[in-house]
Each structure stands twice: as C-alpha cells, then as structure tokens.
Amino acid sequence: MDSQQPLSAQMRAVTISREYGSGGGEIARRVATKLQWRLIDHEFVVRIANMLGVSEREVELQDEYSQGIVARILSSMRSVDPALLVDVTNNMNTSEEGYHQALVSVVEAVAREGQVVIVGRGSQKILERMRDVLHVRIVAPLEKRITYVVQRESLNHSAARDRILQKDRHRERYLQAHYRANSTDAHLYDLVLNTGVIDLDSAVDLICLALERKAGRLTVPEHELGPGAGSAKYPGRPLDFRPPTDTL
C-alpha cells in the first residue's frame, strides 16, 4: 500500500444503520464525500429505478423490506456500475426471499470491490464477518427525529411521527425476518452515535476516526483483540459495589 495513503484505505466498507430521522442518511453521504468513496443508499436505488421506468413511489413502498421491483433494480445495477458484476438472475421473482438473495449478492459485491459506504439493507449482518468493514449505528431521541423530518420533508408533527414509526417498523421487520436480529443490539456495531446532541459533522469525524483505528487493528491476531489487550491486572482484588444500607 502507498505509505502516503491513510490507514482507512485498507478498509473495504462502512455500513450505516440508522433510526429514521436521526440524520444517518445525511451522515453517510458526508462520510462518502470525505473519504471519496461510493455511496449505496436509497437515492442510488431510486436512480436505477428511474432508468427502468419505476417510480420513486414504487421504490418507497418496497425498498428495504419487500419484493420484486427492487430485485429487478438490483439486477439492473450491473449495467450501471461495473463493480456490481453479480448474477442475481435466479432471484428475479416476486418473493421476498428472492429480493433478499439479490440484495445480499449486491452488498457482498460492492464490499468486495471496496471503498464503499452502504446505508441500511441489513449490511451490518451481511458483512458482519469481515474485519475490514466498520459498522455504525445512528440513533436520536424520537422528538429530535420528528423535528428533523418536519424540517427535511415539510411534514407536520403528527405525520412526521407516523412516518418515523412506520419506517422503523419496516426496517426492523426485515432484519428480524431474515437474520433473527434486532437493530438495537449494540453488539452488531463498532460504533453507536446519538445525534441528539452530537452534530452531523462531528459524527462524520468520529466515524472516520473509528475507521482509521479499526484499520490499524487489521493485522492483530484474533486472540489478541478485545478489552483485555494490553491491560494489566488489577493491583488488588476488585471490590463489589455495595449500596448504602437503609438507615430509616
């Protein structure tokens, strides 16, 4: 590797899971821009859909949790992006499992190509065994997310809240159905960021820093990883915390 390149160049991908309205999609876009990596997100799928004559509304109804239209879109990505040289022809059916298999093929293909930021699509599970991928989760308090969606999508408070809850349910249903996983499980991620206070640009900086630090651990043997690495023993026997006794 070129000694002038950052350590992050050794990493293949960043996956970003997000609560709807937490700013995760915008953070992903900014991370991709800062790293000069490709971005695979909802807008990427919409662009492919438009080339196929599929409306954004149809994508909205199916993207991330359902079937045939997006499977067709995923297959067609091969002709748009040479990196997506993956055959999903056998999965071109209207079943949700067909869509899922096509999606897995594409996510694995872009990760193999490298230097890509992938938003959602169960990518934190699809790529969980790859050490050279950084997994990030973006969250925020519900009221903060409602404010964000009101501002970004020109909805009223009630409509924004309903949209957030619906989108979160759909995403959770997909992850549960195919991976028996819950997106709130912090063990799926290297980094969980709460944008309730942390601004989006700071979140981008933290993700890029984590990417560098994880890249620096790629050559460390598996048995040397973990919180015990480089830690000395306690100087004495650790004492259990004892709550004060009730004196009343």
Buried (B, 14 or more C-beta within 10 A) or exposed (E): EEEEEBBBBBBBBBBBBBBBBBBBBBBBBBBBEBBEBBBBBBEBBBEBBEEEEBEBEBBEEBBBBBBBBBBBBBBBBBEEBEBBEBEBEEBBBEEBEBBBBBBBBBBBBBBBBBBBBBBBBBBBBBBBEBBBBBBBBBBBBBEBBBBBBBEEEEBEEEBBBEBBBEBBEBBBEBBEBBBEBEBEEEEBBBBBBBBEEBEBEEBBBBBBEBBBBBBEEEEEEEEEEEEEEEEEEEEEEEEEEEEEEEEE
